[in-house]
Amino acid sequence: MRRRLLSSTLVVAVIAVLLLGVPLGVVVSRLIVDEAAQELGAEAKRLVGEVEYARVQETPLDPQQLEQKYPGRFIQIWERGTPLRVTVVGDPPPSGHLMTEDAQTNTGVYVRISRDQDQVEQDVRARLLLIVALAVAALAVAVSLAVVQSRRLTLPLQDLAKIADRLGSGDARPSKHRYGIPELDRVAQVLDRSATRISDLLTREREFATDASHQLRTPLTGLTMRLEEIVAASDEPEVVREEGEAAIVQAERLTAVIDELLAAARRQRHAQAEPVAIDEVLDQQITEWAPVFRDAGRGLHLEGARDLKAMATTGGFGQVIASLLENSLRHGGGDVTVTSSCGDNYVVIEVADQGPGISDEIAPKIFERNVSGGGGTGLGLTLARALAAADGGRLELVRRRPATFAIFLRPAEDDNRNRVVSGPA
């Protein structure tokens, strides 16, 4: 591209110089020749006047004086009389090329004055060389401007190509480069917007992978525990049967968690909310987590109203309860109580323990990503709140000491009402 810009600029400049320089050279040449001829004619007229004046005064012509007065001229003077008088001043040019003008009077004086035409032509050539030098200088300036302009155009294009290549390689940082050229600036803005969108997509993919690994850990742990119980009770058929059924439930829950994560990644979970029996989900979670709390020397209790139904997804709501129970197991203390109740606008499920609670420093940002008060990943409560919000509910910290979390879900009979959700979407 740079070569094409330079060549096209050079062609345009050459054409412009030719269109202006050639006529200018012709005009200057003619002007110099005409000026020399006019000057020579004026000298001839002046000289014939001087000769006529000398005749009237009856003084002879002095060739030496005339040569000093008209240097570089070859002068021939004829005076009519008896005999005819001829006066020659100076020498003819050695080249033999003469530019001649003459003048005469009615009294018989004839003057011819000549000069070397090569001198006039030399003066013409000097002027033409000056014009050529100016033309070359103009071409040099045009080429310099073309080089600057081509660099101004090609360097941004090269930079944009590097940015596009960087986007293709996965580096989605916006460059925010601007070049002072509106068209290129618009291209840069489009690339920056594309980089931002790609960066958001990559961030969501990374978060999804992190969320998936975190959310799958809990059901996998439960499934492992059930399988260990089966191995330990291999000589007790009833226990094996019970633990096997529980392991199947864990596997089904693991499948549901995967489906929930994929649906959340596609942002389709709002449309999947349906009436869910709260008791069934809570009973399932209590059954799964009771052995873990029992092994830790702690109790897990279910209290409150029964036969409640709320708008949610079974997997999402179950995962929220599982995350709260795991959080209480890791960071809380004493027995954990799950309490369900129903108000005018919400079905409320509270999960409370008897531990030291949450510090005032951590409490305001307890639901933020990567915030943990006990060396955890800082993702459990963040994902739990996002899952609750995706079902049209919300998860809140209602008491700091001892820690009490509450899930607010819409009652099943309010499905047709307009929902207002707070918390992360």
N, C-alpha and C positions, 0 to 999 in steps of 0.2 A: 504493500500500500504506500509506503514512504517513497519508493522508487517511482510509482505512478504519479504521486503528487509532485515530486520534483520534476519529472519529465514534462508533465502537463504545464506546470508553472513556467518552466524554461521555454517551452514552445510558445506559450502566450506572450512571454516577455520578448522573445526574438521577433515574433510577428509585430508587436507594438513598436519595437525599436526600428524595424525595417520600414514600417508605415510612416514613422515620424522622421527617422534619420535620413533615408534616401531623398525625400523631397527637400529636407533641410540642407543636405549637401549640395543638391543641384542649385537651390536658391542662393546659397552662400557663394558658390563658384561664380555664378552669373553676376552676383552683386559685386564681387571683387574685381572681375574683369571690366564691368561697366564703370566702376569707380575709377579704375586705372585709366580707362579711355577718356572719361570726363576730365580727370586731372590733366592728362596730356593735352586735350583740346584746349583747356583753359590756359595752359602754359603757351601753346601756339598763338592764341589770340593776344595774350599779354606781350609775347615776344614781337609779334608783327607791329603792335602799337609802339613798342620801344624803337624798332627800326625806323618806322615812319617819323617818330619824333627826332631821331638822330639825323635823318635826311633834311628835315625842316631846319634844324639847327646847324646843318652842314658840318657835323662832327663825324669822324670815321668810327666804325664799329670796332670794339676791342674784343677779339675772340677770347682772350684770357679771362676777361671780366665776365663774359657770357658763360664760360665754362664753370667759373666759380658760382655763378648765380643759378645755373641749371646743371647741377652735378648728375652724372650718370645718363646724360642725354646726348644724343647725336643730332646736331642741328645743321640744317642746310638753308641758306638765305640767298635768294635771287633778287637783285635790284635792276630794274629796267633802266637802260641808259646806253650810251655809246662810249666805251664798250660795255657789255653786260657784266655786272659785278656779281661774283659768287663768293659767299663766305661760308666756310665749313668750320664748325665748332665740335670738338670731341672726336672720338673714334667710334666706328660702328661696332656693335656687339660681336664677339668672336663666334658666337653660335650661328649668327646670321638670321636669327628669328627676331623680327622687329615688330613692334607695335607702333604705328605711325599715325600722326594727326597733322593736318596742315591748315594754313590760313593765308589770306591774301587781301591786298587793298586795291582800290581803283587806280592808285598812282603807280602800280607796277611792282609792288613789293610782294614777294611770295616766300613763305616760311614753311618748312617741313621739319617737324621735331619727332624724334623716334626714341624708343627705350627698349631695353632687352625684354622680350616677352617671357623668357625663361624665369625671370624674377617674379613676374606676375603669377606664372604657373606654380612656382615654388611657394608663394604666399597662399595660393589656393590649396595646395597639398597640405600646408601647415594647418590651415583651418579645417580641412577634412580629417586630418589626424586627430585634431582636438575633438571633433564630433565623434569619431570612432572611439576615442578614449572615454568620452562621456557615455557612449552607448555600452561599452564594456563595463563601466562602473555601474550603470543602471542594471545590466544583466547580473552583475555580482550581487547587488543589493536585492534583486528579485530572487536569486537563488538562496541568499541568506535568509530572507523572509520565508521562502518556501521550506527551508530546512527547519526553521523555528516552528512554523505552522504544522509541518508534518510530525515533528516531535510532539507538539501539543496534542495532535490528534491520535497518533499511533501509540504513544506511551500510555494514555488512559485505556485504550483498547487492549493493550497487552496486560495492563493491570486488571481489567475486567475479565480477561481470559483466565488469569491466575486465580481470581476470586471464584469464577465458575468451576475451575478445576479443583479448587479447594473444597467447594461444596460437594462436588462429586466424590471426593475422597473421604467425606464424613466430617470435615471441619466446618461446622455451621455457625461460626462466629461472624456477625455482621461487620463489614469493613468500615462503613460510614465514610468512605472516600468520596469526595466531590471534586470535580475538575473544572468548574466554571463554564462548561459547555452544556446547555440545557438538555440536548438529546442524550448525551452520555450520562448526565446526572440522573435522568429518568431511568436509564438502564441500571445504574448503580442502586437507585432506590428500589427497583423491582428485585434486584439480587439480594439486597438487604432484607426486604420483606420475605423473600423465599428462604433466606438463611434463618430468619427468626422462626418461620413456620417449621422448617426442618429441625431446628434446635428444640422447639416445643415437642415435636413428634418424638425425637430421640429421648428427651427428658421423660415424656410419658411412658415410653417403652422401658426405660431404665427403672422408673418408679414401679411400673407394672411387674417387672421381674423381681424387684425387691419386695413388693407387696405379696407377690405369689409365694416367694420363698418363705416369707414370714408367716403368712396365713396357712400355708400347707404344713408348717412344722407342728402346729397344735394337733390336728387330726392324725397326723402320722405318729406323733408320740402316743396318742391314745390307742391307735391301732397296734403299735408295738407292745404297749402294756397288756392289751387283751391277748395278743398272741403269746406273750410271756406267761400270762395266767393259764392259758390253754396248755402250754408245755408243762408248767408246774403241777397242774391238776390232771395230768393225763390218765391217772388211775381212778378218777372220779367222773363217770360219764355225765352226770347231771351238771357238774360244774363246767365240764368241757362244752356241753351243749349250750349252757347259758353264756359262757364267754365267747363261743363261736358266733352266736347270734349277735352279741355285742360287737364283735369284730366286723361282722357283715354291716351292721349299722354304721360303724366307723368308716368302713370303705365307701358306703353310700354317701356319708357326709363328706368324705374327701372328694368324691365326684361332684357333689353339690357345690363345694367350695370352689373347685376349678371352674364350674359353670358360672358361678357368681363373679369370680374374678374376670373371666372373659366378657361377661355381660357388662360389668362395670367399665372395662376397657373400651367397650363400644358405646357406652353411655345409653344403655337400653333398659336400665333397671327400673326407671320410673314407670314404664309401661308394664312391667312384670309384677308390680305390687298387687297382692290379692288378700282376701281375708285369711288370716292365719290363726289357728288355735294356739293361744299363748301357753296353755298348760302342757300341750304335747312337746313343744320346743323346750320349755323349762324342765320338764321331767326327763327328757332325753339328755340335756346338759348335766343335770344333777346326777343321773345314772353314770354318765361318762366320767365326771370329775370327782365323784365321791371317793373312789378308791385312792386317787392321787392325794386328796386332802387327808384321808384316813392314814395313809402311809407317812404323811408329814406331821401326824399327831394333831390335826385340826378338824373341826367339824364343818359341814356344809348343809345348810337348812333352807327349806322352801316354805314361805309363808304368804299370807295375803289372800285376795279374792281369787276365786276359781272360775272356770268356764268363760274366760275373757277371750274376745277375738279382736284383732287389730289388723290394719292394712300394712303388709310387709311382704317380704319374701322369706320363705322358710330358711333357706341357706344363709341369707344375709343376716336375719335376726339371730339365728343360732350362732353365727360367727361373732356377732357383737357380744352376746352373752359369754361365749367361750373366751374372747379376748379380755373381758372384765374379770372373769374367774381366774384366768392365768395371771393377770395383773395383780389381783389380790393374793394369789398364791406366792408370787415372786416378791412383791414389795409390801404386802400387808402383814397382818398378824392376827392370831386368835381365830375364832369361828367366823365363817362368812354366811351372811343371810341374804337370800334373794326374796324380795317382797314384791308382789304384784298388786296393783290397785287400779281403780277406774274413776276418772273425774268427768267433768262435764264435756271437756274437749279432747282429752287424751287418755290413753291407757298407759300407765306408768309402771315400769319395772325398775326397782332399785336393787343395787348390789352393794352391800356394806360389809366391812370387816371391823375388827377390833384392834387394829394396829395403830402405830403412832401418827398415821395420817400423812398428809402432803404438806411440805414446807411452803411458807408464804412466798418464797422466791420462785418456786417451780409452779405453783398453782395457776397463776395467770396464763402461762404458756404450756400447760400440761398436754394440750391437744396438738401442739405444733410438732412437725416432723423432726425426728432426731433429738427430741427433748426427753430425758429420762432421769429419774431421781435415784436409780439404783443400779446403774451399770448395764441397763438393757439396751435394746436397739433404738428405742424411741419411736417405734412405728406402730405398735399395737393399738394404742388409744387413738392415734391419728386415723388409722384404717377403720377402726370401729366407728368413729364419728362419721367418717365418709360413707360407710355402709348404711348407718342409720339415716343420714341425710338423703341417701339415694332411694331409700324406701319412703321418703316423705316425712320422716320423723327427725328427732334430734337426740344427741347424747350430751349430757351436762354433768359437771361436778357440782353437786348440790350441797355437799358438806366436806370440809377439808380434814377435820379431826373428830372422830375417825373418818377415814375416806369413804364417801358414799357417792356412787355414780347412779344417775337416773336416765332411763331411756323413755322418751315420750313418743308414743305412736298414735296415729289416728285410729279412732274406733272404726270397726268394719262398717257400721251403719252410716258413717260420714264420708263414704267413698266418693259420693257425687259432689261434695262441697269443694270449693276452691281451697287448695292447700297453701299455707304460708310456712316456709321452712327457714329456720335459721341454722347457722353452722356451715361447714364446708360442703360444697356440692361435689 
